[in-house]
Amino acid sequence: MKAAAEAKADQSPPKRGRKCPICGKPTDPDNSPFCSRRCAQVDLHRWLSGTYVIPGREEDGTGTPREEEN
């Protein structure tokens, strides 16, 4: 009887609403959060080429962050 209950729990429906950030197709668990290896590679290329940038403080040329002037 326990085996039937466990089997039922394993058959839960897939999560809805998760879409690939590159093309918008449903995600694949093997390539999460993307739908395919191709979309994962496209995202990696965008990071490596500088298309995606995380903003930070400007440096003053000496390698240390510049203090904001008031």
Biopython code that builds the backbone (N, CA, C, O; Angstrom):
import numpy as np
from Bio.PDB.StructureBuilder import StructureBuilder

atoms = [
    (1, "MET", "N", (0.825, -1.193, 0.000)),
    (1, "MET", "CA", (0.000, 0.000, 0.000)),
    (1, "MET", "C", (0.872, 1.261, 0.000)),
    (1, "MET", "O", (0.533, 2.242, -0.663)),
    (2, "LYS", "N", (1.984, 1.247, 0.731)),
    (2, "LYS", "CA", (2.863, 2.412, 0.748)),
    (2, "LYS", "C", (3.494, 2.662, -0.614)),
    (2, "LYS", "O", (3.684, 3.812, -1.009)),
    (3, "ALA", "N", (3.817, 1.598, -1.329)),
    (3, "ALA", "CA", (4.438, 1.745, -2.648)),
    (3, "ALA", "C", (3.523, 2.491, -3.612)),
    (3, "ALA", "O", (4.002, 3.294, -4.412)),
    (4, "ALA", "N", (2.223, 2.243, -3.552)),
    (4, "ALA", "CA", (1.275, 2.930, -4.426)),
    (4, "ALA", "C", (1.221, 4.414, -4.101)),
    (4, "ALA", "O", (1.148, 5.246, -5.005)),
    (5, "ALA", "N", (1.256, 4.755, -2.810)),
    (5, "ALA", "CA", (1.220, 6.160, -2.402)),
    (5, "ALA", "C", (2.496, 6.879, -2.832)),
    (5, "ALA", "O", (2.445, 8.031, -3.263)),
    (6, "GLU", "N", (3.648, 6.198, -2.714)),
    (6, "GLU", "CA", (4.913, 6.805, -3.127)),
    (6, "GLU", "C", (4.957, 6.999, -4.640)),
    (6, "GLU", "O", (5.463, 8.013, -5.121)),
    (7, "ALA", "N", (4.434, 6.044, -5.385)),
    (7, "ALA", "CA", (4.411, 6.152, -6.846)),
    (7, "ALA", "C", (3.531, 7.316, -7.283)),
    (7, "ALA", "O", (3.851, 8.012, -8.247)),
    (8, "LYS", "N", (2.434, 7.528, -6.584)),
    (8, "LYS", "CA", (1.534, 8.632, -6.904)),
    (8, "LYS", "C", (2.226, 9.976, -6.659)),
    (8, "LYS", "O", (2.063, 10.912, -7.442)),
    (9, "ALA", "N", (2.999, 10.071, -5.572)),
    (9, "ALA", "CA", (3.704, 11.310, -5.234)),
    (9, "ALA", "C", (4.762, 11.632, -6.285)),
    (9, "ALA", "O", (5.012, 12.804, -6.564)),
    (10, "ASP", "N", (5.390, 10.610, -6.873)),
    (10, "ASP", "CA", (6.427, 10.827, -7.878)),
    (10, "ASP", "C", (5.861, 11.326, -9.199)),
    (10, "ASP", "O", (6.611, 11.849, -10.023)),
    (11, "GLN", "N", (4.582, 11.182, -9.421)),
    (11, "GLN", "CA", (3.960, 11.565, -10.680)),
    (11, "GLN", "C", (3.333, 12.957, -10.610)),
    (11, "GLN", "O", (2.336, 13.229, -11.280)),
    (12, "SER", "N", (3.915, 13.829, -9.805)),
    (12, "SER", "CA", (3.374, 15.176, -9.692)),
    (12, "SER", "C", (3.563, 15.904, -11.021)),
    (12, "SER", "O", (4.535, 15.654, -11.734)),
    (13, "PRO", "N", (2.644, 16.797, -11.353)),
    (13, "PRO", "CA", (2.752, 17.512, -12.629)),
    (13, "PRO", "C", (3.977, 18.419, -12.639)),
    (13, "PRO", "O", (4.395, 18.894, -11.583)),
    (14, "PRO", "N", (4.557, 18.666, -13.804)),
    (14, "PRO", "CA", (5.724, 19.551, -13.877)),
    (14, "PRO", "C", (5.352, 20.974, -13.495)),
    (14, "PRO", "O", (4.205, 21.395, -13.646)),
    (15, "LYS", "N", (6.336, 21.706, -12.999)),
    (15, "LYS", "CA", (6.093, 23.096, -12.603)),
    (15, "LYS", "C", (5.772, 23.932, -13.832)),
    (15, "LYS", "O", (6.436, 23.819, -14.863)),
    (16, "ARG", "N", (4.768, 24.757, -13.717)),
    (16, "ARG", "CA", (4.372, 25.633, -14.826)),
    (16, "ARG", "C", (5.005, 27.004, -14.665)),
    (16, "ARG", "O", (5.407, 27.400, -13.571)),
    (17, "GLY", "N", (5.081, 27.702, -15.756)),
    (17, "GLY", "CA", (5.523, 29.085, -15.694)),
    (17, "GLY", "C", (7.010, 29.280, -15.869)),
    (17, "GLY", "O", (7.442, 30.418, -16.057)),
    (18, "ARG", "N", (7.825, 28.233, -15.818)),
    (18, "ARG", "CA", (9.258, 28.383, -15.992)),
    (18, "ARG", "C", (9.558, 28.396, -17.475)),
    (18, "ARG", "O", (9.321, 27.415, -18.180)),
    (19, "LYS", "N", (10.075, 29.503, -17.933)),
    (19, "LYS", "CA", (10.384, 29.635, -19.357)),
    (19, "LYS", "C", (11.857, 29.974, -19.528)),
    (19, "LYS", "O", (12.476, 30.601, -18.668)),
    (20, "CYS", "N", (12.390, 29.551, -20.641)),
    (20, "CYS", "CA", (13.778, 29.829, -20.989)),
    (20, "CYS", "C", (13.970, 31.346, -21.111)),
    (20, "CYS", "O", (13.195, 32.005, -21.803)),
    (21, "PRO", "N", (14.992, 31.909, -20.448)),
    (21, "PRO", "CA", (15.200, 33.355, -20.543)),
    (21, "PRO", "C", (15.687, 33.817, -21.913)),
    (21, "PRO", "O", (15.661, 35.013, -22.202)),
    (22, "ILE", "N", (16.129, 32.891, -22.758)),
    (22, "ILE", "CA", (16.631, 33.262, -24.081)),
    (22, "ILE", "C", (15.522, 33.253, -25.124)),
    (22, "ILE", "O", (15.344, 34.228, -25.853)),
    (23, "CYS", "N", (14.762, 32.134, -25.199)),
    (23, "CYS", "CA", (13.775, 32.016, -26.283)),
    (23, "CYS", "C", (12.328, 31.933, -25.789)),
    (23, "CYS", "O", (11.404, 32.070, -26.590)),
    (24, "GLY", "N", (12.113, 31.713, -24.501)),
    (24, "GLY", "CA", (10.757, 31.688, -23.963)),
    (24, "GLY", "C", (10.078, 30.328, -23.983)),
    (24, "GLY", "O", (8.937, 30.214, -23.537)),
    (25, "LYS", "N", (10.745, 29.292, -24.489)),
    (25, "LYS", "CA", (10.168, 27.945, -24.480)),
    (25, "LYS", "C", (10.212, 27.378, -23.060)),
    (25, "LYS", "O", (10.967, 27.881, -22.228)),
    (26, "PRO", "N", (9.424, 26.350, -22.765)),
    (26, "PRO", "CA", (9.474, 25.712, -21.436)),
    (26, "PRO", "C", (10.875, 25.160, -21.150)),
    (26, "PRO", "O", (11.551, 24.674, -22.057)),
    (27, "THR", "N", (11.304, 25.237, -19.896)),
    (27, "THR", "CA", (12.641, 24.781, -19.531)),
    (27, "THR", "C", (12.742, 23.268, -19.531)),
    (27, "THR", "O", (11.745, 22.561, -19.381)),
    (28, "ASP", "N", (13.954, 22.788, -19.701)),
    (28, "ASP", "CA", (14.265, 21.369, -19.662)),
    (28, "ASP", "C", (15.075, 21.124, -18.387)),
    (28, "ASP", "O", (16.060, 21.826, -18.156)),
    (29, "PRO", "N", (14.695, 20.152, -17.554)),
    (29, "PRO", "CA", (15.425, 19.903, -16.310)),
    (29, "PRO", "C", (16.914, 19.640, -16.520)),
    (29, "PRO", "O", (17.722, 19.984, -15.657)),
    (30, "ASP", "N", (17.293, 19.041, -17.641)),
    (30, "ASP", "CA", (18.702, 18.764, -17.910)),
    (30, "ASP", "C", (19.493, 20.032, -18.224)),
    (30, "ASP", "O", (20.716, 20.044, -18.080)),
    (31, "ASN", "N", (18.818, 21.094, -18.650)),
    (31, "ASN", "CA", (19.487, 22.340, -19.036)),
    (31, "ASN", "C", (18.987, 23.550, -18.253)),
    (31, "ASN", "O", (19.198, 24.689, -18.670)),
    (32, "SER", "N", (18.339, 23.316, -17.145)),
    (32, "SER", "CA", (17.711, 24.374, -16.361)),
    (32, "SER", "C", (18.698, 25.490, -16.066)),
    (32, "SER", "O", (19.839, 25.194, -15.713)),
    (33, "PRO", "N", (18.332, 26.718, -16.187)),
    (33, "PRO", "CA", (17.012, 27.288, -16.434)),
    (33, "PRO", "C", (16.700, 27.501, -17.910)),
    (33, "PRO", "O", (15.792, 28.262, -18.246)),
    (34, "PHE", "N", (17.440, 26.840, -18.793)),
    (34, "PHE", "CA", (17.241, 27.007, -20.226)),
    (34, "PHE", "C", (16.460, 25.830, -20.807)),
    (34, "PHE", "O", (16.250, 24.822, -20.132)),
    (35, "CYS", "N", (16.034, 25.967, -22.058)),
    (35, "CYS", "CA", (15.285, 24.895, -22.716)),
    (35, "CYS", "C", (16.206, 23.919, -23.418)),
    (35, "CYS", "O", (15.821, 22.777, -23.671)),
    (36, "SER", "N", (17.423, 24.350, -23.739)),
    (36, "SER", "CA", (18.343, 23.495, -24.491)),
    (36, "SER", "C", (19.781, 23.936, -24.222)),
    (36, "SER", "O", (20.036, 24.998, -23.653)),
    (37, "ARG", "N", (20.703, 23.086, -24.650)),
    (37, "ARG", "CA", (22.124, 23.417, -24.519)),
    (37, "ARG", "C", (22.454, 24.638, -25.374)),
    (37, "ARG", "O", (23.293, 25.454, -24.993)),
    (38, "ARG", "N", (21.800, 24.767, -26.520)),
    (38, "ARG", "CA", (22.041, 25.915, -27.393)),
    (38, "ARG", "C", (21.753, 27.226, -26.681)),
    (38, "ARG", "O", (22.555, 28.158, -26.741)),
    (39, "CYS", "N", (20.601, 27.304, -26.002)),
    (39, "CYS", "CA", (20.252, 28.542, -25.297)),
    (39, "CYS", "C", (21.217, 28.806, -24.142)),
    (39, "CYS", "O", (21.527, 29.961, -23.850)),
    (40, "ALA", "N", (21.692, 27.752, -23.483)),
    (40, "ALA", "CA", (22.683, 27.921, -22.420)),
    (40, "ALA", "C", (23.974, 28.495, -23.002)),
    (40, "ALA", "O", (24.604, 29.348, -22.376)),
    (41, "GLN", "N", (24.379, 28.037, -24.197)),
    (41, "GLN", "CA", (25.581, 28.537, -24.843)),
    (41, "GLN", "C", (25.413, 29.990, -25.299)),
    (41, "GLN", "O", (26.351, 30.783, -25.215)),
    (42, "VAL", "N", (24.225, 30.332, -25.777)),
    (42, "VAL", "CA", (23.944, 31.720, -26.174)),
    (42, "VAL", "C", (24.095, 32.638, -24.961)),
    (42, "VAL", "O", (24.693, 33.710, -25.059)),
    (43, "ASP", "N", (23.553, 32.215, -23.821)),
    (43, "ASP", "CA", (23.650, 33.015, -22.600)),
    (43, "ASP", "C", (25.108, 33.166, -22.168)),
    (43, "ASP", "O", (25.536, 34.264, -21.815)),
    (44, "LEU", "N", (25.873, 32.071, -22.194)),
    (44, "LEU", "CA", (27.293, 32.132, -21.833)),
    (44, "LEU", "C", (28.038, 33.100, -22.746)),
    (44, "LEU", "O", (28.852, 33.894, -22.273)),
    (45, "HIS", "N", (27.768, 33.042, -24.053)),
    (45, "HIS", "CA", (28.428, 33.951, -24.996)),
    (45, "HIS", "C", (28.105, 35.407, -24.668)),
    (45, "HIS", "O", (28.977, 36.272, -24.757)),
    (46, "ARG", "N", (26.876, 35.674, -24.296)),
    (46, "ARG", "CA", (26.496, 37.054, -23.960)),
    (46, "ARG", "C", (27.266, 37.556, -22.748)),
    (46, "ARG", "O", (27.663, 38.720, -22.709)),
    (47, "TRP", "N", (27.484, 36.687, -21.748)),
    (47, "TRP", "CA", (28.276, 37.087, -20.579)),
    (47, "TRP", "C", (29.734, 37.307, -20.977)),
    (47, "TRP", "O", (30.334, 38.314, -20.600)),
    (48, "LEU", "N", (30.297, 36.385, -21.725)),
    (48, "LEU", "CA", (31.718, 36.477, -22.072)),
    (48, "LEU", "C", (32.029, 37.615, -23.033)),
    (48, "LEU", "O", (33.133, 38.158, -23.006)),
    (49, "SER", "N", (31.079, 37.983, -23.879)),
    (49, "SER", "CA", (31.322, 39.060, -24.840)),
    (49, "SER", "C", (31.050, 40.446, -24.258)),
    (49, "SER", "O", (31.338, 41.455, -24.902)),
    (50, "GLY", "N", (30.502, 40.504, -23.056)),
    (50, "GLY", "CA", (30.244, 41.792, -22.425)),
    (50, "GLY", "C", (28.871, 42.356, -22.704)),
    (50, "GLY", "O", (28.593, 43.500, -22.346)),
    (51, "THR", "N", (27.996, 41.574, -23.343)),
    (51, "THR", "CA", (26.636, 42.043, -23.590)),
    (51, "THR", "C", (25.900, 42.236, -22.270)),
    (51, "THR", "O", (25.170, 43.211, -22.089)),
    (52, "TYR", "N", (26.100, 41.294, -21.349)),
    (52, "TYR", "CA", (25.532, 41.417, -20.004)),
    (52, "TYR", "C", (26.608, 42.025, -19.110)),
    (52, "TYR", "O", (27.761, 41.594, -19.140)),
    (53, "VAL", "N", (26.236, 43.018, -18.323)),
    (53, "VAL", "CA", (27.188, 43.665, -17.426)),
    (53, "VAL", "C", (26.511, 43.900, -16.089)),
    (53, "VAL", "O", (25.370, 44.359, -16.029)),
    (54, "ILE", "N", (27.219, 43.583, -15.024)),
    (54, "ILE", "CA", (26.724, 43.886, -13.687)),
    (54, "ILE", "C", (27.321, 45.227, -13.295)),
    (54, "ILE", "O", (28.544, 45.361, -13.239)),
    (55, "PRO", "N", (26.477, 46.232, -13.019)),
    (55, "PRO", "CA", (27.011, 47.560, -12.693)),
    (55, "PRO", "C", (27.782, 47.550, -11.380)),
    (55, "PRO", "O", (27.444, 46.831, -10.440)),
    (56, "GLY", "N", (28.808, 48.353, -11.345)),
    (56, "GLY", "CA", (29.610, 48.500, -10.136)),
    (56, "GLY", "C", (30.148, 49.913, -10.068)),
    (56, "GLY", "O", (29.845, 50.752, -10.917)),
    (57, "ARG", "N", (30.946, 50.162, -9.051)),
    (57, "ARG", "CA", (31.534, 51.489, -8.905)),
    (57, "ARG", "C", (32.687, 51.670, -9.880)),
    (57, "ARG", "O", (33.378, 50.711, -10.222)),
    (58, "GLU", "N", (32.889, 52.900, -10.323)),
    (58, "GLU", "CA", (34.003, 53.202, -11.212)),
    (58, "GLU", "C", (35.298, 53.199, -10.412)),
    (58, "GLU", "O", (35.317, 53.567, -9.237)),
    (59, "GLU", "N", (36.386, 52.777, -11.065)),
    (59, "GLU", "CA", (37.693, 52.807, -10.429)),
    (59, "GLU", "C", (38.409, 54.084, -10.831)),
    (59, "GLU", "O", (38.138, 54.649, -11.891)),
    (60, "ASP", "N", (39.337, 54.546, -9.972)),
    (60, "ASP", "CA", (40.043, 55.800, -10.240)),
    (60, "ASP", "C", (41.340, 55.601, -11.022)),
    (60, "ASP", "O", (42.108, 56.552, -11.167)),
    (61, "GLY", "N", (41.609, 54.397, -11.531)),
    (61, "GLY", "CA", (42.817, 54.151, -12.295)),
    (61, "GLY", "C", (43.882, 53.429, -11.485)),
    (61, "GLY", "O", (44.814, 52.864, -12.057)),
    (62, "THR", "N", (43.758, 53.438, -10.172)),
    (62, "THR", "CA", (44.737, 52.753, -9.322)),
    (62, "THR", "C", (44.259, 51.373, -8.916)),
    (62, "THR", "O", (44.972, 50.654, -8.216)),
    (63, "GLY", "N", (43.074, 50.995, -9.340)),
    (63, "GLY", "CA", (42.548, 49.685, -8.987)),
    (63, "GLY", "C", (41.652, 49.705, -7.760)),
    (63, "GLY", "O", (41.127, 48.672, -7.345)),
    (64, "THR", "N", (41.479, 50.897, -7.180)),
    (64, "THR", "CA", (40.595, 51.001, -6.015)),
    (64, "THR", "C", (39.342, 51.771, -6.410)),
    (64, "THR", "O", (39.409, 52.680, -7.238)),
    (65, "PRO", "N", (38.217, 51.421, -5.834)),
    (65, "PRO", "CA", (36.974, 52.142, -6.180)),
    (65, "PRO", "C", (37.086, 53.616, -5.834)),
    (65, "PRO", "O", (37.647, 53.989, -4.804)),
    (66, "ARG", "N", (36.540, 54.446, -6.712)),
    (66, "ARG", "CA", (36.537, 55.898, -6.493)),
    (66, "ARG", "C", (35.467, 56.258, -5.490)),
    (66, "ARG", "O", (34.349, 55.750, -5.567)),
    (67, "GLU", "N", (35.790, 57.126, -4.550)),
    (67, "GLU", "CA", (34.802, 57.565, -3.567)),
    (67, "GLU", "C", (33.873, 58.583, -4.216)),
    (67, "GLU", "O", (34.289, 59.411, -5.027)),
    (68, "GLU", "N", (32.618, 58.495, -3.837)),
    (68, "GLU", "CA", (31.630, 59.422, -4.389)),
    (68, "GLU", "C", (31.837, 60.808, -3.779)),
    (68, "GLU", "O", (32.107, 60.954, -2.587)),
    (69, "GLU", "N", (31.701, 61.813, -4.634)),
    (69, "GLU", "CA", (31.850, 63.189, -4.170)),
    (69, "GLU", "C", (30.494, 63.732, -3.765)),
    (69, "GLU", "O", (29.503, 63.519, -4.463)),
    (70, "ASN", "N", (30.445, 64.428, -2.650)),
    (70, "ASN", "CA", (29.188, 65.023, -2.164)),
    (70, "ASN", "C", (29.099, 66.459, -2.513)),
    (70, "ASN", "O", (28.110, 67.115, -2.183)),
]
sb = StructureBuilder()
sb.init_structure("model")
sb.init_model(0)
sb.init_chain("A")
sb.init_seg("    ")
for serial, (resi, resn, name, xyz) in enumerate(atoms, 1):
    if name == "N":
        sb.init_residue(resn, " ", resi, " ")
    sb.init_atom(name, np.array(xyz, "f"), 0.0, 1.0, " ", f" {name:<3s}", serial, name[0])
structure = sb.get_structure()
